[in-house]
Amino acid sequence: MKKNEIDYQYLYRQGIIGAWYLRLSQIPLYRMIKSKKRRIVCSCRRRFGKTTAIVISIIERCLVSEKLKVYYGSPQLNQTRAILSQVMDHIYMYAPNLKPKYNTQDGCYVFENGSKIFLFGAKDTSELDKCRGQEANILVLDEYAHFKYRPEYILKEVLLPMLLTTRGKLVISSTPSKDLTHPYFNLIREAQIKGEFFTHTIEDSVKCGDITVEQQNQIIEDCGGVDSESYQREWLCRVVPPISSLIIPEASQKQDWLIPEDESKRIRAMVNYKYYHHYLAMDIGSVDYTCILYMTYIFEKDLVIIEGETVLKNEEVTTKNIAIKIKEKMNTLWGDKSYHSAVADNNNPILLRDLANTERIYFSPIKKDSLVAMVNYARLMFQNSRIKVSSDCQYLKDCLLFGLWDDNRKAFLRSDSLGHLDALAALIYGVRVIDQRTNPIPKVEKENIFYPMSEKSSNTTEFFKSVLKL
C-alpha cells in the first residue's frame, strides 16, 4: 500500500503509530516501554531517536486511555518545550489536525479524551513546583544524566512519590554525562540486574543499517578520533572519565597514590614515624560537607601521607562535635602526639575562634592564592608521586577521581554525592603549609654516620668532613 493510500486519520485515532512510523531499530525500546515493566532505563547514542520512540509509546497510551496523566521532564523547562514541540510536529506530520492542543497556562498537551502530557524542567525548585504533590501514570525523565540541580533528591523526594498511588511507569533516558558520580549510573547498574535496561550504540546502528560505515568514520573524525571522550561517551555510551574537565586528572590516569590499609599500618610502624610532623587541614561547608584531613609528612622521602578523614554534614557541624571527632581520630592515628600545624578555610573565622578558645584546637586560616594556582601545586605533587592517600579516605578518593571543574573552569562543580568537593579543597590547603625544610628526626650518636642531616639546606661538604673525623 502506498503512503497516499493509508488512512492516517484512522490510525492516529486508534492509537496505532509506532508500528509503521518507527524504524526497526527503535521498536525494541518502544515495546519495552509499552510492556508491563514499571521502570525502564535506557542509554542511547546521539540522534538515535529515543525521544521519538518514548513519546510515540506515550501518545498511543494517551489515545486509548481516558484522563491519563503523563509528566515529561528534561534538565530545563525551555529544553523540554523545544524537544516535545519538535517531536510532536514530526509525529503528527501525516495528520496535523489531530495533534493534541498545547495548553500554555497549564503547560501540557491535552487530548480529546482528557489525557494530558505535562511538561516540566529540573533547573531549580521553581521549575519542579508543578510536580510536587501530584500523581502520574507515566513519568519520563529525558537526559536525566544531565540533571544538575540535586538529581538524586529530585528523583527520590519529588518525582517518585508521584507514582506511588497509581503504581505508574518510570522511564529514564539519557546519554552518559561527564559527572561519573551522577545517580544515573547507579540506576543503570540496577536496571541491568533487573532486565530493565535498554542500550543502542553507533555500532548497533551500523549493524542494522541505520548508519553507514562512511558516516561512522565521519563521526569519528568529527569527534577527534575513536578514543576521544566525545565518541566514547556520546556514540558508544561508555562511562569514561572526562580528563579535560577533571580537577586532578593525574589521579585518574594512574592510582599509585592510593595505598591499602596494611600499607598504612606498615608506615605507622616505621622506626622514625614517632618523629614525623602531623598536620590537620579542614574545609568548612555550611551547605555541603565539612571535611578534616589528617596528614603526615615523611621527611626523608619528601612524601605526604593522608592517613585519615572526618566528614561531617548538616547538624553534625558544631564546634563541640568537630573537636570530638578530631581528638578521636588523632588518638587513633597518632596516639598522644598532637599536630605540628593546622590550616582551614578562612570563610568561618567564628568557628575557628571557638575551636581555639573552647577546645584548644588551633586552626590558622589559609592565605588563599588563586584556585587554579593552588590546584596546580597539588597536581605537581601527584605528578611527582609525592602524595599518598589511605584507602580509608573514601570521600577524598572520590573527590580526586571524579571532581570536575564547572563550565567556566573557575570553581569546583557541585554534585549531590560529593558536595562542593570539600575533601579536595582541604587537600590543596594542607599541602601548601607543610614544613618541607625542617628534619623532625633528632640527631643520633656519632657511630651512625648514615643518619639524615638535620636540615635539607645544610652544607654537604661540611657534613662529610664531620663524618671523616669520626
C-alpha positions in Angstrom: 0.0 0.0 0.0 1.3 3.5 -0.9 1.6 6.2 1.7 -1.1 8.3 -0.1 -3.5 5.4 0.2 -3.1 5.0 4.0 -5.9 6.3 6.2 -3.7 8.1 8.7 -6.7 9.7 10.4 -7.9 6.2 11.3 -4.5 5.0 12.5 -3.9 8.0 14.7 -7.4 7.9 16.2 -6.9 4.2 17.0 -3.6 4.8 18.6 -1.6 2.9 16.0 1.5 4.9 15.2 4.7 3.1 16.3 4.2 0.0 14.1 4.5 2.0 10.9 6.3 5.2 12.0 9.4 3.9 13.8 12.5 2.3 12.4 13.1 -1.3 13.2 16.0 -0.4 15.5 13.6 1.7 17.6 10.9 -1.0 18.0 12.7 -2.8 20.9 12.7 0.3 23.0 9.2 1.1 22.0 8.0 -2.4 23.0 9.9 -2.3 26.3 8.2 1.0 27.3 4.8 -0.5 26.4 5.5 -3.6 28.4 4.4 -4.2 32.0 7.8 -3.2 33.3 7.3 -0.4 35.8 10.8 1.0 35.4 12.9 1.4 32.2 16.4 2.9 31.9 17.9 3.5 28.5 21.3 4.7 27.3 21.4 5.5 23.6 23.7 7.2 21.2 23.1 10.7 19.9 20.5 11.0 17.2 19.1 7.5 17.7 15.6 8.8 18.2 14.9 7.5 21.7 12.7 10.5 22.5 10.6 9.8 19.4 10.1 6.1 20.4 9.3 7.1 24.0 6.8 9.8 23.0 5.0 7.6 20.5 4.5 4.9 23.1 3.1 7.6 25.5 0.8 9.1 22.8 -0.6 5.7 22.0 -1.4 5.1 25.6 -3.0 8.5 26.0 -5.2 7.9 22.9 -6.7 4.7 24.3 -6.9 5.7 28.0 -9.1 8.5 29.4 -7.7 11.1 31.7 -4.2 9.6 31.8 -1.6 11.9 33.4 1.9 11.9 32.0 4.8 14.1 33.2 7.7 14.6 30.9 10.8 16.4 32.1 14.3 17.3 31.0 17.2 19.4 32.6 15.4 22.7 31.8 11.8 23.6 31.1 12.6 25.5 27.9 14.5 22.5 26.7 11.5 20.2 27.4 9.2 22.5 25.5 11.5 22.7 22.5 12.1 18.9 22.3 8.4 18.0 22.7 7.2 20.7 20.2 9.5 19.4 17.5 8.8 15.7 18.2 5.1 16.3 18.2 5.2 18.1 14.9 7.2 15.2 13.3 5.0 12.5 14.8 1.7 14.2 13.6 3.1 15.3 10.2 0.6 13.0 8.5 -2.4 14.2 10.5 -1.6 17.6 11.9 -5.2 18.4 12.7 -5.2 15.5 15.3 -2.2 16.7 17.2 -3.2 17.4 20.8 -3.6 21.1 21.7 -0.9 22.7 23.9 -2.4 24.5 27.0 0.0 27.3 27.7 -1.4 28.1 31.1 -1.1 24.5 32.5 2.0 23.7 30.4 0.6 20.5 29.0 -0.7 18.8 25.8 -4.4 17.9 26.1 -6.0 15.0 24.2 -9.7 14.9 23.3 -10.4 12.1 26.0 -8.9 14.3 28.8 -5.4 12.6 28.9 -2.6 15.1 29.4 1.2 15.3 29.0 2.6 17.8 31.4 6.0 19.4 30.7 8.5 20.3 33.4 12.1 21.2 33.9 14.6 20.4 36.7 16.7 23.6 36.6 15.6 24.6 40.1 12.8 24.3 42.6 10.6 26.8 40.7 10.6 24.5 37.7 9.7 21.5 39.8 6.8 23.1 41.6 4.2 21.7 39.3 5.3 18.2 40.2 5.0 18.5 43.9 2.0 16.7 45.4 0.8 15.5 42.0 0.2 12.0 40.8 1.3 10.5 37.4 0.5 7.4 35.5 3.8 7.8 33.5 6.8 9.7 34.4 9.6 10.4 31.8 13.0 11.9 32.7 14.8 12.7 29.4 18.6 13.3 29.5 18.5 12.5 33.3 22.3 12.2 33.4 22.4 15.9 32.7 20.1 17.0 35.5 22.4 19.2 37.6 20.2 20.5 40.4 20.2 17.8 43.1 19.3 15.0 40.8 19.1 12.3 43.5 16.9 14.4 45.7 14.6 15.3 42.8 14.1 11.7 41.8 13.6 10.3 45.3 11.9 13.1 47.1 9.9 14.9 44.4 9.2 12.7 41.4 9.0 9.0 42.6 6.2 9.8 45.1 4.0 10.8 42.1 3.9 7.2 41.0 3.0 5.8 44.4 -0.8 5.7 44.3 -1.0 5.0 40.6 1.7 2.3 40.5 2.8 4.1 37.4 5.7 3.7 35.0 9.1 5.4 35.2 11.1 5.9 32.1 14.6 7.3 32.4 16.6 8.0 29.2 19.9 9.7 28.6 23.4 9.6 27.1 26.1 9.3 29.7 27.3 12.6 31.3 30.8 13.7 32.4 29.8 13.5 36.1 30.6 9.9 37.0 29.0 10.4 40.5 25.6 11.1 39.0 22.9 8.8 40.3 22.0 7.9 36.7 24.9 5.4 36.7 23.6 3.6 39.8 20.2 3.4 38.0 21.9 1.7 35.0 23.5 -0.9 37.2 20.2 -1.7 39.0 18.3 -1.8 35.7 20.9 -4.2 34.1 20.4 -6.6 37.0 16.6 -6.5 36.8 16.4 -6.7 33.0 15.0 -3.2 32.7 17.9 -1.7 30.7 18.0 -0.8 27.0 21.0 0.5 25.1 21.8 1.2 21.5 25.2 2.4 20.3 26.6 3.6 17.0 28.0 0.1 16.4 24.4 -1.3 16.8 23.3 1.3 14.2 26.0 0.2 11.7 25.0 -3.4 12.1 21.3 -2.7 11.4 22.0 -0.3 8.6 20.8 2.9 10.2 24.3 4.4 9.8 26.8 3.6 7.1 30.5 2.9 7.7 31.3 6.1 5.9 29.0 8.0 8.2 30.6 6.4 11.2 34.1 7.3 10.0 33.0 10.9 9.6 31.5 11.0 13.1 34.8 9.5 14.5 36.8 12.2 12.6 34.5 15.0 13.9 34.8 13.8 17.5 38.6 13.7 17.3 39.2 10.0 17.0 37.9 6.7 18.1 39.5 7.1 21.6 38.1 10.6 22.1 35.9 11.2 25.1 33.2 12.6 22.8 33.0 9.5 20.7 33.3 7.0 23.6 30.6 8.8 25.6 28.2 10.2 23.1 28.2 7.4 20.5 29.4 4.3 22.3 27.5 5.1 25.5 30.6 4.2 27.6 31.4 5.5 31.1 34.7 7.4 30.6 36.4 9.9 32.9 36.3 13.4 31.4 40.1 14.0 31.5 39.7 17.6 30.1 37.3 18.5 32.9 38.9 16.7 35.9 40.4 18.9 38.5 43.2 16.4 39.3 43.5 14.3 36.1 46.7 12.7 37.3 44.6 10.9 40.0 42.6 9.0 37.3 45.4 8.3 34.9 47.3 6.3 37.5 46.3 5.3 41.0 49.6 4.5 42.6 48.8 7.3 45.1 46.2 5.0 46.8 47.6 2.8 49.5 45.8 -0.1 51.2 45.2 -0.4 54.9 48.1 -2.8 55.5 50.5 -0.3 53.9 49.2 2.4 56.1 49.8 0.2 59.2 53.3 -0.5 58.0 54.1 3.2 57.7 52.8 3.8 61.2 55.1 1.0 62.4 58.3 2.7 60.9 61.1 3.4 63.4 61.0 7.1 62.7 57.2 7.5 62.5 57.1 8.9 66.0 59.2 11.8 64.9 57.3 12.9 61.8 55.2 16.1 61.8 51.4 15.7 61.6 49.0 18.2 60.0 45.3 19.0 60.0 43.6 20.5 57.0 39.9 21.5 57.1 37.4 22.8 54.6 34.2 24.2 56.3 31.0 23.7 54.4 27.8 25.4 55.5 25.7 23.7 52.8 27.9 20.9 51.7 30.4 18.8 53.7 32.9 19.8 56.4 36.0 17.7 55.9 39.1 17.4 58.0 42.2 15.5 56.7 44.9 14.0 58.8 48.3 14.3 57.1 51.8 13.1 57.9 55.0 14.3 56.2 57.7 11.6 55.6 60.7 13.9 55.6 63.4 11.7 54.1 61.1 10.6 51.2 59.6 14.1 50.7 56.2 12.4 50.8 52.8 13.5 52.2 50.6 10.7 53.6 46.9 11.4 54.0 46.1 8.9 56.7 42.5 9.7 57.6 39.5 11.9 57.1 36.5 13.1 59.0 33.4 14.1 57.0 30.5 15.9 58.7 27.3 17.5 57.4 24.3 19.5 58.5 23.6 19.2 62.2 26.9 17.4 62.8 28.8 20.6 62.1 29.1 22.1 65.6 32.2 23.3 67.4 31.9 20.6 70.0 31.3 17.7 67.6 34.2 18.8 65.3 36.5 18.9 68.3 35.4 15.5 69.5 35.8 13.9 66.1 39.3 15.5 65.6 40.5 14.3 69.0 39.2 10.8 68.5 40.8 10.5 65.0 44.1 11.9 66.2 44.2 9.5 69.1 43.5 6.6 66.7 46.2 7.6 64.3 48.9 9.3 66.3 48.2 8.3 69.9 49.3 11.1 72.4 51.1 13.1 69.8 49.5 16.3 68.6 49.6 18.0 65.2 52.5 20.2 64.1 50.1 22.8 62.5 46.6 23.0 61.3 45.0 25.1 58.5 41.4 25.7 57.5 39.3 27.7 55.0 39.0 31.3 56.0 35.3 31.6 55.4 34.2 30.9 59.0 36.5 32.8 61.5 34.0 32.4 64.3 34.1 28.6 64.2 37.9 28.7 64.1 38.0 31.1 67.1 35.5 28.9 69.0 37.7 25.8 68.4 40.7 27.7 69.7 39.1 29.3 72.8 36.9 26.4 74.0 38.6 23.3 72.6 42.2 24.3 72.3 42.4 23.2 68.7 44.2 25.9 66.7 43.5 26.3 63.0 45.2 29.0 61.0 43.1 30.5 58.2 44.6 29.7 54.8 46.1 32.5 52.8 44.4 31.8 49.5 46.1 32.2 46.2 44.1 31.8 43.0 42.2 28.5 43.0 43.9 27.4 39.8 47.4 28.1 41.4 46.5 26.0 44.5 45.2 23.1 42.3 48.3 23.2 40.1 50.5 22.9 43.2 48.7 19.8 44.2 48.8 18.4 40.7 52.5 18.7 40.6 52.8 16.7 43.8 50.7 14.0 42.2 52.8 14.1 39.1 55.9 13.6 41.2 54.4 10.9 43.3 54.7 13.0 46.5 51.2 12.3 47.8 49.8 9.0 49.1 46.2 8.5 50.3 45.0 5.8 52.6 42.2 3.7 51.2 40.2 4.6 54.3 39.7 8.1 52.9 36.8 7.2 50.7 35.4 10.7 50.3 38.8 12.2 49.4 39.4 9.3 47.0 36.1 10.0 45.2 36.8 13.8 45.1 40.2 13.1 43.5 38.8 10.6 40.9 35.6 12.4 40.0 36.0 16.0 40.9 35.2 18.3 38.0 35.6 22.0 37.1 32.5 23.9 36.4 31.8 25.0 32.8 33.9 28.2 33.2 36.8 26.3 34.9 36.8 28.8 37.7 35.2 26.8 40.5 34.6 23.2 41.6 31.4 21.7 40.2 29.0 20.8 43.0 27.3 17.4 42.9 24.8 15.5 45.1 27.2 12.9 46.2 30.4 14.9 46.6 29.0 18.3 47.6 31.5 21.0 46.7 34.5 18.7 46.7 35.4 19.7 50.3 38.0 17.0 50.8 39.8 18.2 47.7 39.7 21.7 49.0 41.1 20.6 52.3 43.9 18.8 50.5 45.0 21.8 48.5 45.0 23.9 51.7 47.0 21.3 53.6 49.8 20.6 51.2 50.8 24.2 51.0 51.6 24.6 54.7 53.8 21.6 55.2 57.2 22.3 56.5 59.5 20.6 54.0 62.8 22.0 55.3 62.9 21.0 58.9 64.1 17.5 59.7 62.0 16.3 62.6 64.2 13.3 63.3 66.6 14.1 66.1 70.4 13.6 65.7 71.8 10.4 66.9 75.1 9.1 68.3 78.2 9.6 66.2 78.6 6.0 65.3 75.6 6.1 62.9 77.1 8.1 60.0 74.2 7.3 57.7 71.6 9.3 59.6 70.0 12.0 57.6 71.1 15.7 58.0 69.0 17.8 60.3 68.4 20.5 57.6 68.0 20.0 53.8 69.9 23.2 53.4 72.9 22.0 55.4 76.3 22.3 53.7 77.1 18.8 52.2 80.8 19.4 52.3 80.8 20.2 56.0 78.7 17.2 56.7 81.1 14.8 55.0 84.1 16.5 56.8 82.4 15.8 60.1 81.9 12.2 59.0 85.6 11.8 58.2 86.6 13.0 61.6 84.6 10.2 63.3 
